[in-house]
Amino acid sequence: MSGTPNQYSIGLDKTPANYVPLTPLSFLVRSAAVFPNHVSTVYEGREFTWSQTYARCRRFASWLAGRGIGQGDTVAAMLPNIPAMNELHFAVPMAGAVLNALNIRLDAPSIAFQLDHGGAKIILVDPEFAGVIAEALTQMKGPKPFVVDVDDAAFTGGKRIGEIEYEAAVAQGDPNFEPRLPTDEWDAIALSYTSGTTGNPKGVVTHHRGAYLNAVSNILAGNLGQHPVYLWTLPMFHCNGWCFPWTVAASAGVNVCLRKVDPAKIFELIPKHGVTHMCGAPIVYNTLINAPGAPKGAKARPVVGLIAGAAPPVAVLEGAESIGIKLTHVYGLTEVYGPASVCAEQPGWDELPADQRAQLKRRQGVPYPLEEAVTVLDPATMREVPRDGETIGEVMFRGNIVMKGYLKNEKATQEAFAGGWFHTGDLGVLDEHGYVIIKDRSKDIIISGGENISSVEVEDILYKHPAVLFAAVVAKPDTKWGEVPCAFIELKEGAKATEAEIIAYCRSHMSGFKTPKAVVFGAIPKTSTGKIQKFLLRNQVESAKAISA
């Protein structure tokens, strides 16, 4: 009968002995205990072990607690990929607080909005960003956060704007501070703002449970094993570095910190430290592939790379192999802790021809090991689309690796979770094996004369042109067709190409209606995580139309 206890619910309760809330803080505790002398972090001649990193995190957590920082408080950080940024992913939640890692490319008004909206009590600042933070503080409407400077000997210039330096704060803290593990794994661990290309960005709130699960999922999806050597090419501010600060702690690996993406530096660090893994957007790998002096063939050291963002061009997947990087495509958003689906590799793929292998590997794939589901649904009926590779629907996620919601924005949260799924806004199809293939962002589909054109499909052809370094395709207004594809091209150093050549090349590889009708040459604007800023390109095309009208 309903309501009657069964034998498995009597006297079998949760107790401290059999139930502990999941938190990635446990990974650091374990690695420090089991591998105390194993190197945890290397950066510009500095080196820490896991026991030292644990002590440093406890010290700073103690300092935060001493300043009254605790449950529900926000601590912001404007830092590059330096050891302190990694430590904050543990120290801040150890104090019971929430980490708000800021995008280091943001302008002062955007930063001011986020600091106000998130209610940051403390902000840690690298000298390189002192100017923009100082300006943002003057633009804030609410109480200003206490400023902590984080000096970096590897950076010259900048200035101090804080009341204390990070190392001094660490030194003041207690190395025996007892970390405040969450009483509820649903407690917030991080606040990350979406890119906000239109209007103010939304504050994505993630929890300890999701961070724990996605950290482990990264190990499984990326084959990290134990003691990987991870190179920080991905910004730690971006979805908390895809949860990799916690992933590396779980696997007792080595964090090889890197202040900025510099191909020469990367190719130096890979053999020096025995780098095994890295992550990045297609643009990062493309930059490495085309860098002068990139090690090829036998000179290249094998590295496993996770690649995300738009579907990686075939040329990038093939090119990465030529410099020793074996790529696995993952896909996700800030709202799902970074990557939450993976193009899971099947036996036999390595024996296929390079182009065929690349086509298989560029799919967005299947759920991450610890994510419940990712699929393509018809948003009107909330039913899965046929697995025909053609029927377009919206890519949606469901599971424990999905955000709590948007901070102070219940309406947006409800809309995002309508029908019991997280709506990504990405359009895709399902292939016969149930792998998701993204066709475009809903706003990036070009509708020309009633025909849908995927900008991703056109870009993939452009990337195969030998002169093209980066490519982006957007809709350009057209009096006859409504809109037509317009290609923005950034050429490789020393390469030349004309608009006519590019258009003719595309026409020889795709249907005429999909071919770009205009080509614009020059540097393509990108975010700090390597995503091409298409909204700026769309604005540019519209402004060009307005001028000629």
PEDAVEN-V242930 format. One record per residue. N is the residue number from 0. RES is the residue in three letters. PSI is psi as a letter, one per 20 degrees, with the letter a starting at -180 (NA if undefined). Layout:
n->N res->RES psi->PSI
n->N res->RES psi->PSI
This chain:
n->0 res->MET psi->q
n->1 res->SER psi->p
n->2 res->GLY psi->i
n->3 res->THR psi->p
n->4 res->PRO psi->p
n->5 res->ASN psi->r
n->6 res->GLN psi->h
n->7 res->TYR psi->j
n->8 res->SER psi->j
n->9 res->ILE psi->o
n->10 res->GLY psi->j
n->11 res->LEU psi->m
n->12 res->ASP psi->r
n->13 res->LYS psi->p
n->14 res->THR psi->r
n->15 res->PRO psi->h
n->16 res->ALA psi->h
n->17 res->ASN psi->j
n->18 res->TYR psi->p
n->19 res->VAL psi->p
n->20 res->PRO psi->p
n->21 res->LEU psi->p
n->22 res->THR psi->p
n->23 res->PRO psi->i
n->24 res->LEU psi->h
n->25 res->SER psi->h
n->26 res->PHE psi->g
n->27 res->LEU psi->g
n->28 res->VAL psi->g
n->29 res->ARG psi->g
n->30 res->SER psi->h
n->31 res->ALA psi->h
n->32 res->ALA psi->g
n->33 res->VAL psi->h
n->34 res->PHE psi->l
n->35 res->PRO psi->h
n->36 res->ASN psi->j
n->37 res->HIS psi->p
n->38 res->VAL psi->p
n->39 res->SER psi->h
n->40 res->THR psi->p
n->41 res->VAL psi->q
n->42 res->TYR psi->o
n->43 res->GLU psi->l
n->44 res->GLY psi->i
n->45 res->ARG psi->q
n->46 res->GLU psi->p
n->47 res->PHE psi->q
n->48 res->THR psi->r
n->49 res->TRP psi->h
n->50 res->SER psi->h
n->51 res->GLN psi->g
n->52 res->THR psi->g
n->53 res->TYR psi->g
n->54 res->ALA psi->g
n->55 res->ARG psi->g
n->56 res->CYS psi->g
n->57 res->ARG psi->h
n->58 res->ARG psi->g
n->59 res->PHE psi->h
n->60 res->ALA psi->g
n->61 res->SER psi->g
n->62 res->TRP psi->g
n->63 res->LEU psi->g
n->64 res->ALA psi->h
n->65 res->GLY psi->h
n->66 res->ARG psi->j
n->67 res->GLY psi->j
n->68 res->ILE psi->p
n->69 res->GLY psi->b
n->70 res->GLN psi->p
n->71 res->GLY psi->i
n->72 res->ASP psi->q
n->73 res->THR psi->p
n->74 res->VAL psi->o
n->75 res->ALA psi->q
n->76 res->ALA psi->p
n->77 res->MET psi->n
n->78 res->LEU psi->q
n->79 res->PRO psi->a
n->80 res->ASN psi->m
n->81 res->ILE psi->r
n->82 res->PRO psi->h
n->83 res->ALA psi->h
n->84 res->MET psi->h
n->85 res->ASN psi->g
n->86 res->GLU psi->h
n->87 res->LEU psi->h
n->88 res->HIS psi->i
n->89 res->PHE psi->g
n->90 res->ALA psi->g
n->91 res->VAL psi->g
n->92 res->PRO psi->h
n->93 res->MET psi->h
n->94 res->ALA psi->i
n->95 res->GLY psi->j
n->96 res->ALA psi->a
n->97 res->VAL psi->p
n->98 res->LEU psi->p
n->99 res->ASN psi->n
n->100 res->ALA psi->o
n->101 res->LEU psi->q
n->102 res->ASN psi->p
n->103 res->ILE psi->i
n->104 res->ARG psi->i
n->105 res->LEU psi->q
n->106 res->ASP psi->r
n->107 res->ALA psi->g
n->108 res->PRO psi->h
n->109 res->SER psi->g
n->110 res->ILE psi->g
n->111 res->ALA psi->g
n->112 res->PHE psi->g
n->113 res->GLN psi->h
n->114 res->LEU psi->g
n->115 res->ASP psi->g
n->116 res->HIS psi->g
n->117 res->GLY psi->i
n->118 res->GLY psi->l
n->119 res->ALA psi->p
n->120 res->LYS psi->h
n->121 res->ILE psi->q
n->122 res->ILE psi->p
n->123 res->LEU psi->p
n->124 res->VAL psi->p
n->125 res->ASP psi->q
n->126 res->PRO psi->h
n->127 res->GLU psi->h
n->128 res->PHE psi->j
n->129 res->ALA psi->h
n->130 res->GLY psi->g
n->131 res->VAL psi->h
n->132 res->ILE psi->g
n->133 res->ALA psi->g
n->134 res->GLU psi->g
n->135 res->ALA psi->h
n->136 res->LEU psi->h
n->137 res->THR psi->h
n->138 res->GLN psi->i
n->139 res->MET psi->q
n->140 res->LYS psi->h
n->141 res->GLY psi->a
n->142 res->PRO psi->p
n->143 res->LYS psi->q
n->144 res->PRO psi->q
n->145 res->PHE psi->p
n->146 res->VAL psi->p
n->147 res->VAL psi->p
n->148 res->ASP psi->q
n->149 res->VAL psi->n
n->150 res->ASP psi->q
n->151 res->ASP psi->o
n->152 res->ALA psi->h
n->153 res->ALA psi->i
n->154 res->PHE psi->p
n->155 res->THR psi->p
n->156 res->GLY psi->a
n->157 res->GLY psi->a
n->158 res->LYS psi->r
n->159 res->ARG psi->p
n->160 res->ILE psi->i
n->161 res->GLY psi->a
n->162 res->GLU psi->i
n->163 res->ILE psi->q
n->164 res->GLU psi->q
n->165 res->TYR psi->g
n->166 res->GLU psi->h
n->167 res->ALA psi->h
n->168 res->ALA psi->g
n->169 res->VAL psi->g
n->170 res->ALA psi->h
n->171 res->GLN psi->i
n->172 res->GLY psi->r
n->173 res->ASP psi->o
n->174 res->PRO psi->i
n->175 res->ASN psi->j
n->176 res->PHE psi->p
n->177 res->GLU psi->o
n->178 res->PRO psi->q
n->179 res->ARG psi->n
n->180 res->LEU psi->q
n->181 res->PRO psi->q
n->182 res->THR psi->h
n->183 res->ASP psi->p
n->184 res->GLU psi->i
n->185 res->TRP psi->i
n->186 res->ASP psi->q
n->187 res->ALA psi->q
n->188 res->ILE psi->h
n->189 res->ALA psi->q
n->190 res->LEU psi->p
n->191 res->SER psi->p
n->192 res->TYR psi->p
n->193 res->THR psi->r
n->194 res->SER psi->h
n->195 res->GLY psi->l
n->196 res->THR psi->h
n->197 res->THR psi->p
n->198 res->GLY psi->a
n->199 res->ASN psi->q
n->200 res->PRO psi->r
n->201 res->LYS psi->q
n->202 res->GLY psi->o
n->203 res->VAL psi->p
n->204 res->VAL psi->p
n->205 res->THR psi->r
n->206 res->HIS psi->r
n->207 res->HIS psi->g
n->208 res->ARG psi->g
n->209 res->GLY psi->h
n->210 res->ALA psi->g
n->211 res->TYR psi->g
n->212 res->LEU psi->h
n->213 res->ASN psi->h
n->214 res->ALA psi->g
n->215 res->VAL psi->h
n->216 res->SER psi->h
n->217 res->ASN psi->g
n->218 res->ILE psi->g
n->219 res->LEU psi->g
n->220 res->ALA psi->h
n->221 res->GLY psi->j
n->222 res->ASN psi->l
n->223 res->LEU psi->h
n->224 res->GLY psi->b
n->225 res->GLN psi->q
n->226 res->HIS psi->l
n->227 res->PRO psi->q
n->228 res->VAL psi->o
n->229 res->TYR psi->p
n->230 res->LEU psi->p
n->231 res->TRP psi->m
n->232 res->THR psi->h
n->233 res->LEU psi->p
n->234 res->PRO psi->p
n->235 res->MET psi->i
n->236 res->PHE psi->i
n->237 res->HIS psi->o
n->238 res->CYS psi->l
n->239 res->ASN psi->l
n->240 res->GLY psi->k
n->241 res->TRP psi->k
n->242 res->CYS psi->j
n->243 res->PHE psi->h
n->244 res->PRO psi->g
n->245 res->TRP psi->h
n->246 res->THR psi->g
n->247 res->VAL psi->h
n->248 res->ALA psi->g
n->249 res->ALA psi->h
n->250 res->SER psi->j
n->251 res->ALA psi->l
n->252 res->GLY psi->a
n->253 res->VAL psi->p
n->254 res->ASN psi->o
n->255 res->VAL psi->o
n->256 res->CYS psi->q
n->257 res->LEU psi->o
n->258 res->ARG psi->h
n->259 res->LYS psi->q
n->260 res->VAL psi->o
n->261 res->ASP psi->o
n->262 res->PRO psi->g
n->263 res->ALA psi->g
n->264 res->LYS psi->g
n->265 res->ILE psi->g
n->266 res->PHE psi->i
n->267 res->GLU psi->g
n->268 res->LEU psi->h
n->269 res->ILE psi->g
n->270 res->PRO psi->h
n->271 res->LYS psi->g
n->272 res->HIS psi->i
n->273 res->GLY psi->l
n->274 res->VAL psi->p
n->275 res->THR psi->h
n->276 res->HIS psi->q
n->277 res->MET psi->r
n->278 res->CYS psi->q
n->279 res->GLY psi->r
n->280 res->ALA psi->r
n->281 res->PRO psi->h
n->282 res->ILE psi->h
n->283 res->VAL psi->g
n->284 res->TYR psi->h
n->285 res->ASN psi->h
n->286 res->THR psi->g
n->287 res->LEU psi->g
n->288 res->ILE psi->h
n->289 res->ASN psi->j
n->290 res->ALA psi->q
n->291 res->PRO psi->p
n->292 res->GLY psi->j
n->293 res->ALA psi->p
n->294 res->PRO psi->p
n->295 res->LYS psi->q
n->296 res->GLY psi->c
n->297 res->ALA psi->h
n->298 res->LYS psi->i
n->299 res->ALA psi->p
n->300 res->ARG psi->p
n->301 res->PRO psi->p
n->302 res->VAL psi->q
n->303 res->VAL psi->p
n->304 res->GLY psi->p
n->305 res->LEU psi->p
n->306 res->ILE psi->p
n->307 res->ALA psi->a
n->308 res->GLY psi->b
n->309 res->ALA psi->r
n->310 res->ALA psi->p
n->311 res->PRO psi->p
n->312 res->PRO psi->q
n->313 res->VAL psi->h
n->314 res->ALA psi->h
n->315 res->VAL psi->g
n->316 res->LEU psi->g
n->317 res->GLU psi->g
n->318 res->GLY psi->h
n->319 res->ALA psi->h
n->320 res->GLU psi->h
n->321 res->SER psi->h
n->322 res->ILE psi->j
n->323 res->GLY psi->j
n->324 res->ILE psi->o
n->325 res->LYS psi->o
n->326 res->LEU psi->q
n->327 res->THR psi->p
n->328 res->HIS psi->p
n->329 res->VAL psi->r
n->330 res->TYR psi->q
n->331 res->GLY psi->a
n->332 res->LEU psi->r
n->333 res->THR psi->h
n->334 res->GLU psi->i
n->335 res->VAL psi->k
n->336 res->TYR psi->k
n->337 res->GLY psi->c
n->338 res->PRO psi->p
n->339 res->ALA psi->j
n->340 res->SER psi->q
n->341 res->VAL psi->q
n->342 res->CYS psi->n
n->343 res->ALA psi->p
n->344 res->GLU psi->p
n->345 res->GLN psi->q
n->346 res->PRO psi->p
n->347 res->GLY psi->i
n->348 res->TRP psi->h
n->349 res->ASP psi->h
n->350 res->GLU psi->i
n->351 res->LEU psi->q
n->352 res->PRO psi->q
n->353 res->ALA psi->g
n->354 res->ASP psi->h
n->355 res->GLN psi->g
n->356 res->ARG psi->g
n->357 res->ALA psi->h
n->358 res->GLN psi->h
n->359 res->LEU psi->h
n->360 res->LYS psi->i
n->361 res->ARG psi->j
n->362 res->ARG psi->q
n->363 res->GLN psi->h
n->364 res->GLY psi->c
n->365 res->VAL psi->r
n->366 res->PRO psi->q
n->367 res->TYR psi->q
n->368 res->PRO psi->h
n->369 res->LEU psi->j
n->370 res->GLU psi->q
n->371 res->GLU psi->g
n->372 res->ALA psi->q
n->373 res->VAL psi->p
n->374 res->THR psi->a
n->375 res->VAL psi->p
n->376 res->LEU psi->q
n->377 res->ASP psi->o
n->378 res->PRO psi->i
n->379 res->ALA psi->h
n->380 res->THR psi->i
n->381 res->MET psi->k
n->382 res->ARG psi->q
n->383 res->GLU psi->p
n->384 res->VAL psi->q
n->385 res->PRO psi->q
n->386 res->ARG psi->m
n->387 res->ASP psi->i
n->388 res->GLY psi->j
n->389 res->GLU psi->h
n->390 res->THR psi->o
n->391 res->ILE psi->p
n->392 res->GLY psi->a
n->393 res->GLU psi->p
n->394 res->VAL psi->p
n->395 res->MET psi->q
n->396 res->PHE psi->q
n->397 res->ARG psi->p
n->398 res->GLY psi->a
n->399 res->ASN psi->i
n->400 res->ILE psi->l
n->401 res->VAL psi->q
n->402 res->MET psi->r
n->403 res->LYS psi->g
n->404 res->GLY psi->a
n->405 res->TYR psi->p
n->406 res->LEU psi->p
n->407 res->LYS psi->k
n->408 res->ASN psi->m
n->409 res->GLU psi->h
n->410 res->LYS psi->g
n->411 res->ALA psi->h
n->412 res->THR psi->g
n->413 res->GLN psi->g
n->414 res->GLU psi->g
n->415 res->ALA psi->h
n->416 res->PHE psi->j
n->417 res->ALA psi->p
n->418 res->GLY psi->j
n->419 res->GLY psi->j
n->420 res->TRP psi->q
n->421 res->PHE psi->p
n->422 res->HIS psi->o
n->423 res->THR psi->h
n->424 res->GLY psi->i
n->425 res->ASP psi->q
n->426 res->LEU psi->p
n->427 res->GLY psi->a
n->428 res->VAL psi->r
n->429 res->LEU psi->p
n->430 res->ASP psi->a
n->431 res->GLU psi->h
n->432 res->HIS psi->j
n->433 res->GLY psi->j
n->434 res->TYR psi->p
n->435 res->VAL psi->p
n->436 res->ILE psi->o
n->437 res->ILE psi->p
n->438 res->LYS psi->h
n->439 res->ASP psi->r
n->440 res->ARG psi->q
n->441 res->SER psi->h
n->442 res->LYS psi->i
n->443 res->ASP psi->i
n->444 res->ILE psi->p
n->445 res->ILE psi->p
n->446 res->ILE psi->o
n->447 res->SER psi->o
n->448 res->GLY psi->k
n->449 res->GLY psi->i
n->450 res->GLU psi->p
n->451 res->ASN psi->p
n->452 res->ILE psi->p
n->453 res->SER psi->p
n->454 res->SER psi->h
n->455 res->VAL psi->g
n->456 res->GLU psi->g
n->457 res->VAL psi->g
n->458 res->GLU psi->h
n->459 res->ASP psi->h
n->460 res->ILE psi->g
n->461 res->LEU psi->h
n->462 res->TYR psi->i
n->463 res->LYS psi->i
n->464 res->HIS psi->p
n->465 res->PRO psi->i
n->466 res->ALA psi->i
n->467 res->VAL psi->p
n->468 res->LEU psi->g
n->469 res->PHE psi->q
n->470 res->ALA psi->q
n->471 res->ALA psi->p
n->472 res->VAL psi->p
n->473 res->VAL psi->r
n->474 res->ALA psi->p
n->475 res->LYS psi->p
n->476 res->PRO psi->q
n->477 res->ASP psi->p
n->478 res->THR psi->h
n->479 res->LYS psi->g
n->480 res->TRP psi->i
n->481 res->GLY psi->g
n->482 res->GLU psi->q
n->483 res->VAL psi->q
n->484 res->PRO psi->p
n->485 res->CYS psi->p
n->486 res->ALA psi->p
n->487 res->PHE psi->p
n->488 res->ILE psi->p
n->489 res->GLU psi->o
n->490 res->LEU psi->q
n->491 res->LYS psi->q
n->492 res->GLU psi->p
n->493 res->GLY psi->i
n->494 res->ALA psi->q
n->495 res->LYS psi->q
n->496 res->ALA psi->q
n->497 res->THR psi->r
n->498 res->GLU psi->g
n->499 res->ALA psi->g
n->500 res->GLU psi->g
n->501 res->ILE psi->g
n->502 res->ILE psi->g
n->503 res->ALA psi->h
n->504 res->TYR psi->g
n->505 res->CYS psi->g
n->506 res->ARG psi->h
n->507 res->SER psi->i
n->508 res->HIS psi->i
n->509 res->MET psi->r
n->510 res->SER psi->q
n->511 res->GLY psi->h
n->512 res->PHE psi->i
n->513 res->LYS psi->i
n->514 res->THR psi->p
n->515 res->PRO psi->p
n->516 res->LYS psi->i
n->517 res->ALA psi->q
n->518 res->VAL psi->p
n->519 res->VAL psi->p
n->520 res->PHE psi->q
n->521 res->GLY psi->r
n->522 res->ALA psi->p
n->523 res->ILE psi->p
n->524 res->PRO psi->p
n->525 res->LYS psi->q
n->526 res->THR psi->r
n->527 res->SER psi->i
n->528 res->THR psi->j
n->529 res->GLY psi->j
n->530 res->LYS psi->p
n->531 res->ILE psi->p
n->532 res->GLN psi->n
n->533 res->LYS psi->h
n->534 res->PHE psi->h
n->535 res->LEU psi->h
n->536 res->LEU psi->h
n->537 res->ARG psi->g
n->538 res->ASN psi->h
n->539 res->GLN psi->g
n->540 res->VAL psi->g
n->541 res->GLU psi->h
n->542 res->SER psi->h
n->543 res->ALA psi->h
n->544 res->LYS psi->g
n->545 res->ALA psi->h
n->546 res->ILE psi->h
n->547 res->SER psi->i
n->548 res->ALA psi->NA
